[in-house]
Amino acid sequence: MTYLDLHCHSVASDDSRATVEQYLKFIQVHRKKGYTIDGIVLTEHRQFNFDVDYSQLAAEYGVIVLKGAELDTCFGHMLVYNITPSLAKDVDFGDVKMDGRELIKAARHHGGFVVPAHPGRFGIGLVEYMEQGEVFEDVSIVERVNAGSKPEENERAEDLCQRTGYLGTAGSDAHLASHIARAVTEFKADIRTEPELVDALISGEFRPVYIQETAAAPVA
């Protein structure tokens, strides 16, 4: 079993105030309360830096640190996992009007995986585009629980999954250290790398949970 926060932003993203180390320190606070948090996936906005290595920090704090990206598309924001040099070459991460359907196909072609972020968010979520008649044949998983969204937006995401049969992930969408891991995805697999994360998503053996659900015993 692996509990991962699949959506968070460090100061590398222009709207975040948390460093990666601050996130890892706050995870220790969660662990002392009895919560199980194994790792995070940094999904910086519209970018991916192959030269940044968090392995030393990860080892120091005993937290898995993986990297992805949150990209803007013509169909809303999309979380991209297992970004390879070939994928980065094929996609302009700074293009805020890129075709979301083409991004999904490109990611799979290069061994990655795309999950539409906060699909129930008003104005920019996938639900908005589906209500306009758009069809997304290559979507099978969406971010079902986003701890940064309003309750009614998560309700829209929940309804979307119920209606379509989409599987759902969870993430904190943290931009502040104290918000990290408020929602995580529980995987049956043991995950330590980005390719293993993609395999686990493809397997379908996961579920979205709030941090309180990770406790081995009731937490005060």
Backbone as JSON, one array per atom type, in Angstrom:
{
  "sequence": "MTYLDLHCHSVASDDSRATVEQYLKFIQVHRKKGYTIDGIVLTEHRQFNFDVDYSQLAAEYGVIVLKGAELDTCFGHMLVYNITPSLAKDVDFGDVKMDGRELIKAARHHGGFVVPAHPGRFGIGLVEYMEQGEVFEDVSIVERVNAGSKPEENERAEDLCQRTGYLGTAGSDAHLASHIARAVTEFKADIRTEPELVDALISGEFRPVYIQETAAAPVA",
  "N": [[0.84, -1.19, 0.0], [0.52, 2.2, -0.83], [0.52, 5.6, -0.06], [-0.03, 8.5, -1.71], [0.25, 11.97, -2.32], [-0.95, 13.35, -5.06], [-0.86, 15.85, -6.25], [0.57, 18.82, -5.97], [2.22, 21.98, -5.32], [5.32, 23.62, -5.38], [7.53, 26.39, -4.55], [8.56, 26.68, -7.04], [6.46, 26.95, -8.73], [4.62, 29.78, -9.73], [2.61, 30.66, -8.02], [2.82, 29.57, -5.51], [3.86, 29.26, -2.08], [5.4, 27.51, -0.69], [8.29, 25.6, 0.08], [9.9, 22.61, -1.09], [11.17, 21.24, 0.96], [9.83, 22.3, 3.18], [7.31, 21.15, 2.81], [8.0, 18.45, 3.23], [8.8, 18.51, 5.87], [6.39, 19.18, 7.08], [4.94, 16.9, 6.56], [6.05, 15.19, 8.39], [4.86, 16.15, 10.7], [2.22, 15.42, 10.23], [2.57, 12.64, 10.3], [3.26, 12.2, 12.95], [0.83, 12.56, 14.1], [-0.37, 10.25, 13.5], [-1.12, 9.73, 10.91], [-0.79, 8.26, 7.63], [1.44, 8.96, 5.29], [3.1, 8.49, 2.42], [4.37, 9.72, 0.25], [4.85, 12.42, -2.16], [3.8, 14.03, -5.21], [5.23, 16.38, -7.13], [3.71, 18.82, -8.95], [4.33, 21.06, -10.84], [3.29, 24.21, -12.23], [2.91, 24.41, -15.68], [5.51, 23.58, -16.46], [8.59, 21.64, -16.39], [11.4, 20.46, -14.83], [14.19, 18.8, -15.58], [16.64, 18.79, -14.36], [16.43, 19.2, -11.66], [16.84, 17.61, -8.61], [15.49, 15.76, -6.08], [16.25, 13.72, -4.46], [18.06, 13.52, -2.3], [16.88, 15.11, -0.28], [14.51, 13.67, -0.05], [15.42, 11.23, 0.96], [16.47, 12.08, 3.4], [14.19, 12.86, 4.85], [12.59, 10.67, 4.64], [10.54, 10.46, 2.76], [8.82, 9.84, -0.22], [9.54, 11.5, -3.19], [8.26, 12.49, -6.08], [8.08, 13.66, -9.51], [5.99, 15.64, -11.6], [3.75, 17.42, -13.7], [1.51, 20.23, -13.96], [-0.46, 21.1, -16.5], [-1.8, 23.69, -18.59], [-4.61, 23.52, -20.68], [-6.75, 23.64, -23.61], [-8.96, 22.47, -22.65], [-9.06, 22.74, -19.93], [-7.14, 22.25, -16.85], [-4.51, 19.85, -16.63], [-3.02, 17.04, -15.13], [0.15, 15.67, -15.43], [1.98, 12.73, -15.53], [5.07, 10.94, -15.12], [7.03, 12.21, -16.9], [8.97, 12.21, -19.69], [12.08, 12.84, -21.49], [11.46, 12.68, -24.22], [8.71, 13.15, -24.29], [8.63, 15.77, -23.27], [9.89, 17.05, -25.32], [8.07, 16.77, -27.32], [5.84, 18.18, -26.56], [4.75, 21.48, -25.92], [5.14, 22.87, -23.02], [4.52, 25.38, -22.08], [2.41, 26.3, -23.53], [-0.65, 27.51, -23.16], [-2.99, 27.02, -24.41], [-3.01, 24.56, -25.51], [-4.08, 21.5, -27.12], [-5.99, 19.49, -25.21], [-6.78, 16.83, -25.62], [-4.88, 15.92, -27.42], [-2.63, 16.12, -25.82], [-3.11, 14.12, -23.92], [-2.92, 11.83, -25.56], [-0.27, 12.08, -26.49], [1.17, 11.84, -24.1], [0.62, 9.17, -23.32], [1.77, 7.86, -25.5], [4.45, 8.32, -25.04], [4.92, 6.98, -22.7], [3.83, 8.14, -20.46], [1.18, 9.51, -18.34], [-1.99, 11.06, -18.18], [-4.1, 12.91, -16.07], [-7.04, 14.6, -15.75], [-7.25, 17.58, -13.92], [-8.97, 18.71, -10.96], [-11.81, 18.35, -12.01], [-14.39, 19.22, -11.48], [-14.3, 21.89, -11.02], [-15.54, 25.14, -11.19], [-15.88, 26.85, -14.24], [-13.31, 26.11, -15.3], [-13.04, 23.37, -15.19], [-13.2, 19.9, -16.32], [-15.84, 19.05, -16.43], [-17.27, 21.29, -17.2], [-16.67, 21.51, -19.93], [-17.63, 19.11, -20.91], [-20.31, 19.48, -20.48], [-20.77, 21.22, -22.48], [-20.84, 19.64, -24.61], [-18.51, 18.39, -25.39], [-16.47, 15.52, -25.97], [-14.51, 13.02, -24.45], [-12.79, 10.54, -25.22], [-10.44, 9.27, -24.48], [-10.11, 9.61, -21.8], [-10.02, 8.15, -18.65], [-9.58, 8.31, -16.01], [-9.96, 10.7, -13.47], [-9.23, 13.56, -11.37], [-10.68, 13.03, -8.56], [-11.01, 13.9, -5.95], [-10.09, 16.96, -4.79], [-8.34, 18.73, -2.58], [-8.13, 21.43, -2.49], [-10.31, 22.48, -3.68], [-13.72, 23.77, -3.72], [-16.37, 22.36, -1.69], [-18.71, 21.84, -3.23], [-17.63, 21.71, -5.76], [-16.05, 19.43, -5.67], [-18.14, 17.7, -5.33], [-19.32, 17.81, -7.82], [-17.31, 16.57, -9.29], [-17.41, 14.05, -8.14], [-19.99, 13.26, -8.93], [-19.55, 13.2, -11.68], [-17.79, 11.01, -11.92], [-19.48, 8.98, -11.0], [-21.42, 8.96, -12.99], [-20.03, 8.38, -15.34], [-18.31, 6.29, -14.84], [-15.67, 6.75, -14.49], [-12.5, 6.33, -12.93], [-11.07, 7.6, -9.86], [-8.65, 9.89, -8.56], [-6.81, 11.49, -5.86], [-5.68, 14.58, -4.49], [-3.84, 17.17, -2.78], [-3.53, 19.69, -3.88], [-1.84, 21.57, -2.89], [-0.51, 24.74, -2.01], [0.56, 25.89, 0.07], [2.55, 25.05, 2.91], [1.19, 23.87, 5.09], [-1.01, 22.74, 3.93], [-0.38, 20.42, 2.66], [-0.91, 17.06, 1.6], [-3.58, 16.83, 2.45], [-5.47, 15.49, 1.08], [-5.13, 12.32, -0.39], [-3.99, 9.69, -2.61], [-4.73, 6.33, -2.35], [-2.88, 3.61, -3.09], [-2.71, 0.19, -4.1], [-0.34, -0.86, -4.9], [3.27, -0.93, -4.47], [4.97, 1.93, -4.71], [7.65, 3.7, -6.06], [8.8, 5.12, -8.08], [8.33, 7.25, -10.99], [7.54, 5.81, -13.38], [6.48, 3.52, -12.12], [4.33, 4.66, -10.86], [2.69, 5.32, -13.04], [2.11, 2.72, -13.96], [0.63, 1.83, -11.77], [-1.57, 3.51, -11.89], [-2.69, 2.72, -14.32], [-3.39, 0.15, -13.63], [-5.65, 0.47, -12.12], [-6.06, 0.0, -9.47], [-6.64, 1.65, -7.01], [-7.66, 4.35, -4.82], [-9.32, 7.43, -3.95], [-8.65, 9.27, -0.98], [-9.26, 11.09, 2.06], [-6.99, 12.69, 4.34], [-7.54, 11.91, 6.96], [-8.49, 9.36, 6.71], [-6.29, 7.79, 6.45], [-5.27, 7.05, 8.82], [-4.08, 4.63, 11.09], [-5.25, 4.11, 13.44], [-7.95, 5.61, 15.36], [-7.69, 9.13, 15.35], [-7.19, 11.83, 17.5]],
  "CA": [[0.0, 0.0, 0.0], [1.26, 3.45, -0.9], [-0.31, 6.79, -0.01], [0.65, 9.6, -2.4], [-0.42, 13.21, -2.69], [-0.63, 13.42, -6.49], [-1.04, 17.2, -6.8], [1.03, 19.89, -5.1], [3.07, 22.97, -5.98], [6.34, 24.29, -4.57], [7.83, 27.76, -4.98], [8.87, 26.68, -8.47], [5.25, 27.47, -9.35], [4.56, 31.2, -9.38], [1.55, 30.99, -7.05], [3.01, 28.79, -4.28], [4.79, 29.84, -1.1], [6.01, 26.42, 0.08], [9.42, 24.88, -0.48], [9.75, 21.15, -1.0], [11.57, 20.83, 2.31], [8.73, 22.64, 4.1], [6.31, 20.09, 2.67], [8.47, 17.21, 3.84], [8.76, 18.73, 7.32], [5.0, 19.14, 7.54], [4.52, 15.51, 6.52], [6.45, 14.6, 9.68], [3.82, 16.55, 11.64], [1.08, 14.52, 9.96], [2.91, 11.29, 10.73], [3.2, 12.17, 14.42], [-0.58, 12.47, 14.46], [-0.84, 8.9, 13.18], [-1.51, 9.61, 9.51], [0.16, 7.58, 6.77], [1.75, 9.68, 4.05], [4.35, 7.93, 1.91], [5.08, 10.59, -0.66], [4.16, 13.47, -2.9], [4.2, 14.27, -6.6], [5.27, 17.81, -7.41], [3.1, 19.07, -10.26], [4.5, 22.5, -11.04], [2.52, 24.77, -13.32], [3.42, 24.71, -17.02], [6.97, 23.4, -16.52], [9.2, 20.44, -15.84], [12.85, 20.65, -14.78], [14.87, 17.51, -15.44], [17.88, 18.95, -13.6], [16.16, 19.27, -10.22], [16.87, 16.28, -8.0], [15.08, 15.84, -4.68], [16.51, 12.42, -3.83], [18.72, 13.69, -1.01], [15.85, 15.55, 0.66], [13.58, 12.56, 0.13], [16.07, 10.26, 1.85], [16.62, 12.71, 4.72], [12.92, 12.91, 5.54], [11.87, 9.41, 4.48], [9.34, 10.72, 1.97], [8.99, 9.69, -1.66], [9.29, 12.75, -3.92], [8.22, 12.29, -7.53], [7.83, 14.91, -10.25], [5.1, 15.65, -12.75], [3.45, 18.8, -14.07], [0.12, 20.6, -14.22], [-0.43, 21.9, -17.72], [-3.03, 24.34, -19.02], [-5.02, 23.11, -22.01], [-8.02, 24.24, -24.04], [-10.03, 21.77, -21.92], [-8.78, 22.81, -18.51], [-5.83, 21.85, -16.35], [-4.28, 18.4, -16.65], [-1.85, 16.55, -14.4], [0.92, 14.77, -16.28], [2.9, 11.92, -14.74], [6.17, 10.27, -15.83], [7.45, 13.06, -18.02], [10.24, 11.79, -20.25], [12.62, 13.84, -22.42], [10.76, 12.63, -25.51], [7.42, 13.82, -24.11], [8.9, 17.19, -23.13], [10.25, 17.55, -26.65], [6.88, 16.68, -28.17], [4.79, 19.05, -26.04], [5.15, 22.8, -25.44], [4.52, 22.98, -21.7], [4.09, 26.75, -21.84], [1.26, 26.61, -24.38], [-1.83, 27.42, -22.31], [-4.14, 26.69, -25.24], [-2.76, 23.28, -26.18], [-5.22, 20.58, -27.22], [-5.94, 18.51, -24.12], [-6.89, 15.47, -26.15], [-3.57, 15.58, -28.0], [-1.71, 15.93, -24.69], [-3.37, 12.78, -23.37], [-2.37, 10.86, -26.5], [1.19, 12.21, -26.5], [1.69, 11.29, -22.85], [0.57, 7.71, -23.38], [2.75, 7.43, -26.52], [5.8, 8.42, -24.47], [4.99, 6.26, -21.43], [3.28, 8.92, -19.36], [-0.25, 9.38, -18.1], [-2.63, 12.34, -17.9], [-5.32, 12.9, -15.26], [-7.62, 15.94, -15.66], [-7.26, 18.11, -12.56], [-10.2, 19.33, -10.44], [-12.78, 18.4, -13.11], [-15.63, 19.87, -11.09], [-14.09, 23.31, -10.72], [-16.36, 26.01, -12.03], [-15.2, 27.67, -15.23], [-12.15, 25.51, -15.96], [-13.0, 21.92, -15.01], [-13.62, 19.06, -17.44], [-17.3, 18.99, -16.44], [-17.74, 22.44, -17.97], [-16.54, 21.23, -21.36], [-18.53, 18.0, -21.22], [-21.65, 20.05, -20.54], [-20.85, 21.92, -23.76], [-20.92, 18.62, -25.65], [-17.21, 17.8, -25.72], [-16.32, 14.1, -25.62], [-13.12, 12.69, -24.17], [-12.75, 9.08, -25.28], [-9.21, 8.73, -23.88], [-10.09, 9.86, -20.36], [-10.56, 7.05, -17.84], [-9.32, 8.66, -14.62], [-9.93, 12.13, -13.18], [-8.96, 13.88, -9.97], [-12.02, 12.97, -7.95], [-10.96, 14.71, -4.74], [-9.08, 18.01, -4.78], [-8.54, 19.37, -1.27], [-8.15, 22.87, -2.65], [-11.56, 22.86, -4.33], [-14.89, 23.94, -2.89], [-17.11, 21.11, -1.55], [-19.63, 21.62, -4.35], [-16.83, 21.35, -6.93], [-15.74, 18.01, -5.51], [-19.4, 16.97, -5.54], [-19.47, 17.7, -9.28], [-16.35, 15.55, -9.72], [-17.97, 12.78, -7.68], [-21.1, 12.96, -9.82], [-18.96, 12.84, -12.98], [-17.29, 9.63, -11.82], [-20.63, 8.09, -10.87], [-22.13, 8.91, -14.27], [-19.19, 7.88, -16.45], [-17.5, 5.14, -14.47], [-14.27, 7.15, -14.36], [-11.82, 6.13, -11.65], [-10.7, 8.89, -9.31], [-7.49, 10.08, -7.7], [-6.94, 12.6, -4.93], [-4.48, 15.36, -4.21], [-4.09, 18.34, -1.93], [-3.4, 20.94, -4.63], [-1.24, 22.46, -1.9], [0.37, 25.85, -2.34], [1.09, 26.25, 1.39], [3.08, 23.85, 3.56], [0.2, 23.25, 5.98], [-2.06, 22.11, 3.14], [0.11, 19.2, 2.0], [-1.46, 15.74, 1.92], [-4.93, 16.83, 3.01], [-6.13, 14.39, 0.37], [-4.11, 11.49, -1.03], [-4.48, 8.51, -3.32], [-4.28, 5.06, -1.76], [-2.56, 2.6, -4.1], [-2.36, -1.14, -3.59], [1.04, -1.15, -5.31], [4.41, -0.27, -3.84], [5.4, 2.89, -5.73], [8.85, 4.46, -5.73], [9.26, 5.85, -9.25], [7.26, 7.74, -11.86], [6.97, 4.71, -14.19], [5.66, 2.66, -11.26], [3.08, 5.39, -10.64], [1.88, 5.13, -14.24], [1.63, 1.34, -13.94], [-0.39, 1.73, -10.73], [-2.78, 4.17, -12.39], [-3.26, 1.86, -15.36], [-3.95, -1.04, -12.98], [-6.96, 0.82, -11.57], [-6.16, -0.44, -8.08], [-6.39, 2.8, -6.15], [-8.87, 5.09, -4.47], [-9.04, 8.72, -3.31], [-9.0, 9.33, 0.44], [-8.82, 12.24, 2.83], [-5.88, 12.32, 5.22], [-8.06, 11.25, 8.16], [-8.73, 7.96, 6.4], [-5.02, 7.06, 6.41], [-4.86, 6.74, 10.19], [-4.19, 3.23, 11.48], [-6.16, 4.12, 14.59], [-8.6, 6.9, 15.47], [-6.81, 10.24, 15.74], [-7.93, 12.88, 18.2]],
  "C": [[0.88, 1.25, 0.0], [0.28, 4.62, -0.92], [0.46, 7.98, -0.59], [-0.27, 10.79, -2.6], [-0.02, 13.48, -4.13], [-0.69, 14.82, -7.08], [-0.6, 18.23, -5.78], [2.04, 20.76, -5.83], [4.06, 23.58, -5.0], [6.55, 25.7, -5.11], [8.28, 27.83, -6.44], [7.67, 27.15, -9.28], [5.03, 28.9, -8.84], [3.52, 31.57, -8.33], [1.67, 30.22, -5.74], [4.04, 29.45, -3.38], [5.53, 28.77, -0.3], [7.22, 25.83, -0.65], [9.17, 23.38, -0.34], [10.12, 20.68, 0.4], [10.5, 21.17, 3.34], [7.61, 21.61, 4.01], [6.75, 18.83, 3.41], [8.5, 17.32, 5.37], [7.33, 18.62, 7.83], [4.44, 17.72, 7.48], [4.92, 14.79, 7.81], [5.43, 14.94, 10.76], [2.59, 15.66, 11.47], [1.36, 13.12, 10.51], [2.85, 11.16, 12.25], [1.77, 12.1, 14.92], [-1.18, 11.11, 14.12], [-1.28, 8.7, 11.75], [-0.4, 8.95, 8.69], [0.3, 8.33, 5.46], [3.1, 9.18, 3.56], [5.1, 8.89, 1.01], [4.2, 11.61, -1.34], [4.64, 13.46, -4.35], [4.1, 15.77, -6.83], [4.77, 18.04, -8.82], [3.15, 20.58, -10.52], [3.73, 22.96, -12.28], [3.37, 24.99, -14.57], [4.93, 24.55, -17.16], [7.37, 22.02, -16.01], [10.7, 20.6, -15.94], [13.54, 19.31, -14.54], [16.09, 17.6, -14.55], [17.67, 19.0, -12.09], [16.04, 17.87, -9.64], [16.56, 16.4, -6.5], [15.43, 14.57, -3.9], [17.17, 12.55, -2.47], [17.73, 14.14, 0.06], [14.89, 14.42, 0.98], [14.15, 11.53, 1.11], [16.17, 10.8, 3.27], [15.33, 12.65, 5.52], [12.1, 11.62, 5.41], [10.56, 9.57, 3.75], [9.66, 10.55, 0.49], [8.66, 11.03, -2.33], [9.4, 12.47, -5.41], [7.87, 13.61, -8.2], [6.88, 14.67, -11.41], [4.91, 17.09, -13.17], [1.94, 18.99, -14.15], [0.13, 21.55, -15.41], [-1.8, 22.48, -18.03], [-3.35, 23.88, -20.44], [-6.32, 23.82, -22.38], [-9.21, 23.58, -23.37], [-9.75, 21.73, -20.42], [-7.4, 22.31, -18.14], [-5.7, 20.33, -16.32], [-2.97, 18.06, -15.96], [-1.15, 15.5, -15.25], [1.96, 14.05, -15.43], [3.87, 11.15, -15.64], [6.54, 11.02, -17.11], [8.86, 12.66, -18.46], [10.78, 12.89, -21.17], [11.89, 13.85, -23.76], [9.39, 13.3, -25.43], [7.62, 15.34, -24.02], [9.28, 17.82, -24.47], [9.02, 17.65, -27.55], [5.79, 17.68, -27.79], [5.37, 20.37, -25.55], [4.44, 23.06, -24.12], [4.01, 24.38, -21.41], [2.88, 27.17, -22.65], [-0.03, 26.41, -23.59], [-3.1, 27.09, -23.09], [-3.95, 25.37, -25.98], [-4.01, 22.41, -26.16], [-5.09, 19.5, -26.15], [-6.01, 17.08, -24.6], [-5.55, 15.02, -26.73], [-2.53, 15.37, -26.91], [-1.87, 14.54, -24.1], [-2.75, 11.7, -24.25], [-0.85, 10.88, -26.51], [1.8, 11.59, -25.25], [1.71, 9.77, -22.88], [1.59, 7.16, -24.37], [4.16, 7.39, -25.95], [5.91, 7.79, -23.09], [4.5, 7.02, -20.22], [1.79, 8.69, -19.19], [-0.8, 10.74, -17.69], [-3.92, 12.13, -17.12], [-5.86, 14.34, -15.21], [-7.75, 16.38, -14.2], [-8.6, 18.76, -12.24], [-11.29, 19.48, -11.51], [-14.08, 19.11, -12.77], [-15.49, 21.36, -10.83], [-14.84, 24.18, -11.72], [-15.49, 26.84, -12.98], [-14.09, 26.97, -15.97], [-12.08, 23.99, -15.85], [-13.55, 21.16, -16.21], [-15.15, 19.0, -17.56], [-17.87, 20.12, -17.29], [-17.74, 22.14, -19.46], [-17.44, 20.07, -21.79], [-19.96, 18.5, -21.32], [-21.88, 20.83, -21.84], [-20.88, 20.94, -24.94], [-19.6, 17.99, -26.05], [-17.15, 16.36, -25.21], [-14.83, 13.79, -25.47], [-12.96, 11.17, -24.07], [-11.53, 8.49, -24.58], [-9.09, 9.0, -22.38], [-10.72, 8.68, -19.63], [-10.42, 7.32, -16.35], [-9.33, 10.18, -14.51], [-9.58, 12.34, -11.71], [-10.32, 14.04, -9.27], [-12.1, 13.86, -6.71], [-9.79, 15.67, -4.83], [-9.3, 18.82, -3.51], [-8.53, 20.89, -1.34], [-9.43, 23.38, -3.28], [-12.67, 23.08, -3.3], [-15.64, 22.61, -2.8], [-18.02, 20.82, -2.74], [-18.88, 21.27, -5.64], [-16.4, 19.89, -6.87], [-16.99, 17.15, -5.69], [-19.65, 16.8, -7.04], [-18.52, 16.63, -9.84], [-16.85, 14.16, -9.34], [-19.11, 12.34, -8.6], [-20.6, 12.54, -11.2], [-18.49, 11.39, -12.97], [-18.43, 8.63, -11.73], [-21.32, 7.89, -12.22], [-21.34, 8.21, -15.37], [-18.44, 6.6, -16.13], [-16.01, 5.46, -14.4], [-13.75, 6.75, -12.98], [-11.35, 7.5, -11.17], [-9.47, 8.86, -8.42], [-7.79, 11.21, -6.72], [-5.6, 13.29, -4.74], [-4.84, 16.59, -3.41], [-4.21, 19.62, -2.72], [-2.78, 21.99, -3.73], [-0.37, 23.53, -2.54], [1.0, 26.42, -1.06], [1.5, 24.97, 2.11], [2.02, 23.11, 4.38], [-0.92, 22.54, 5.23], [-1.64, 20.78, 2.53], [-0.59, 17.95, 2.53], [-2.83, 15.76, 2.59], [-5.83, 15.81, 2.32], [-5.04, 13.64, -0.38], [-4.77, 10.33, -1.77], [-3.87, 7.27, -2.69], [-4.11, 4.03, -2.87], [-2.28, 1.26, -3.44], [-0.9, -1.47, -3.86], [2.06, -0.42, -4.45], [5.02, 0.63, -4.92], [6.6, 3.67, -5.25], [9.33, 5.33, -6.89], [8.07, 6.33, -10.08], [6.7, 6.64, -12.77], [6.1, 3.77, -13.37], [4.32, 3.34, -10.95], [2.16, 5.22, -11.84], [1.29, 3.72, -14.27], [0.49, 1.18, -12.93], [-1.69, 2.41, -11.17], [-3.48, 3.3, -13.43], [-3.93, 0.63, -14.74], [-5.36, -0.78, -12.46], [-7.12, 0.46, -10.1], [-5.75, 0.7, -7.14], [-7.71, 3.46, -5.8], [-8.48, 6.41, -3.81], [-9.48, 8.7, -1.85], [-8.57, 10.68, 1.02], [-7.81, 11.78, 3.87], [-6.37, 11.57, 6.46], [-8.26, 9.75, 7.95], [-7.44, 7.12, 6.37], [-4.57, 6.63, 7.79], [-5.09, 5.26, 10.49], [-5.17, 3.07, 12.65], [-6.81, 5.48, 14.67], [-7.66, 7.98, 15.98], [-7.64, 11.34, 16.37], [-7.88, 14.19, 17.42]]
}
